[in-house]
Every structure is written in structure tokens, then in C-alpha cells.
Amino acid sequence: MTDNLFPIFVKSGKSTKQFRAGFINAAGEIVVDPVFENVGSFREGLASVQVRGKWGLIDGSGKMVIEPFSERAVSFSEDRGVFSEGGKCGVVDRSGSVVVPPKYYIVDDYSEGLAWMATSGAATDEPGSHGFLDKDGNVRIPCFFDDLRGFHEGVAAASLGGKWGFIDSSGRYLLEAKFDFAVRFSEGVARVKSGSLVGYISHEGVYVLPPQYSSGRDFSEGMAQVESGGRWGFINLQGDYEIVPSFQSTGKFSEGLARAEAEGRIGFVDRTGNLCIKQQFCMASDFHDGLALVQTSKEIGYIDRQGQFVWKAPYVQVEFAFMPGF
């Protein structure tokens, strides 16, 4: 599967900002030579690559299937790619044909057949600036909301009048806008904020875990990251601590492991809180298809679940936002 290819970054000059990018497989073997200025991750068989400042898309063999044209990396989801021209966002299909011309300030990834967009960038919560597009480029839900998040588990978080609730695909509120913030549903619950505290609700709008945490993240593999007293740990769906708050920061559980930072160094813990991969990295992604991208002060590379490098190279400065797990 091409989505099991991993971006690599190879230093190409004296500066750590000078590099070329390509792709390896899970065994650490180079599949696409590092000839691009930058790359994003493979999604749905395509990866965005940068050539002479513009972004196009390649397949798993490295063949350019959509010539570079976008000002930013093209993110594919549900057979649609979000691109940028003239500072505005539009949508293309897998052939590169424009489905939505570049006229929106933001277009998010498609999820459950819809992508939220914003007509203005003066502020992300500008009143009435947010709506949803369908995969044909039609406005399915008109720009009526102040802010939005993508559809997950049949509903989307939507803000109106300074409060957040959840809407269905017709734009009708299923859970009234009464929260101070809300995010997507994940594993049957959604993270919401009341005042300064975070809690979790069911699809019926009932608190499964009442607001009690300073901060929190979505549930993944049955556990969620929560902050208490400036430290992060993990709770289960019953609200019991599986891992007591003891870390500076954490990542979500992915493939049975989670990032855990202490004293400015990142390692990985298992579901019992046991440190499986020692804290030695200055940056790390979540695990994805058996590998995690990591950086030290001297190297960048991929480790396996045992913490062994399958590929590494001298350190370069890479924008980790392009990578899976961020």
C-alpha cells in the first residue's frame, strides 16, 4: 500500500534548513528518491510534493500525477484535495480537475462527505462565515455559523453566538449551542468545555465525565489525555486514571503506544504507563503503520515499536505538521 510509505528528509547543504525529500517503506528502504523540495504524507495513494515552490501530487512509484500548481501542500481526503492559489483555497479531484475554484479563506479536509469552509479570514470565528461543501463543490450548509469542526460519528461541532453545540448534515442543531467550546466525537464521546474546565459528553448530550480537567484531548484506543496540576496523564471512559498525570506533554495512544515528555525529552509509554522507549527525542510523531518519525539534536529518522532506527540521517529542520500523528 502506498499509504505505508514514509517521508524522509536528507540534508543537501551546509544549513539544516537545506534538504531534499523522498519516501521509504516500512523496512527503511528508499522507494522514491529524495529529489523534492518538501513532501507531505501519503493519503489515499497520493502524496503532495514541492517542486520550485509549488505543490503537486505523486503516486507510490514517484510518478507526478498532478503537476505542481498549489501554493501549499495538497491534502487529500475522500478523493478530494484542498489546494491554495492566490491566498485562497479550492478543491480538486484525483485527476487534478477543479471541483471548487480557489475562493474560500479555509477549506478543511472532507469527512463523511462534507468539508467545512470559511469565507473570511479576518477572524476564524467571524459571525456567519462558516458553512459546509459537499464533494461536488455545492454549498450543502450555507455560511451561517461562527466556527465549525468536521463531521465525525454523524455530527459536527458548530459555534453560534459564542457558544458551541452539535449539528447534523442538514445544519440543524441536535445538541444545543451551550458549551464554551466543543470538538469532534471520538469513540462515542465528545470533548467540551464549560467555563475553564473540560468534560466529555455522549451523543445524547449527557455528561459521561463532568467538566473537571484543566485541559484534555480526544479519546483514542479507549483513553484520553487530560491535564491536572500542569501535568498530563490518561483516563479511561469511566474517568479512572490509567496513567496518572506525570508528564510535561503527551500524544494520543496509537498502535498501543503514546508519546510522553519529561524534562524536555520525548519517549513512548504503553497502556500501563511503562516507559517502553526511553525519553531521548526532542520531537516525535505518533506511531503510524509501525513507525514514528523522531528527531534528536543530531539526527532525524524513523523508529520501530522497539525504539530501533529503521532509517536515519543528519538532523534537518522539518515542519512536522505535514506528518501523520500531528
Helices and strands as residue ranges (DSSP letters): G 2-4, E 6-11, E 19-24, E 30-36, E 38-39, E 47-51, E 54-58, E 64-70, E 75-77, E 80-85, E 88-92, E 98-104, E 106-107, E 114-118, E 130-134, E 139-145, E 147-148, E 156-160, E 163-167, E 173-179, E 181-186, E 189-194, E 197-201, E 207-213, E 215-216, E 224-228, E 231-235, E 241-247, E 249-250, E 258-262, E 265-269, E 275-281, E 283-284, E 292-295, E 299-303, E 309-314, G 320-322
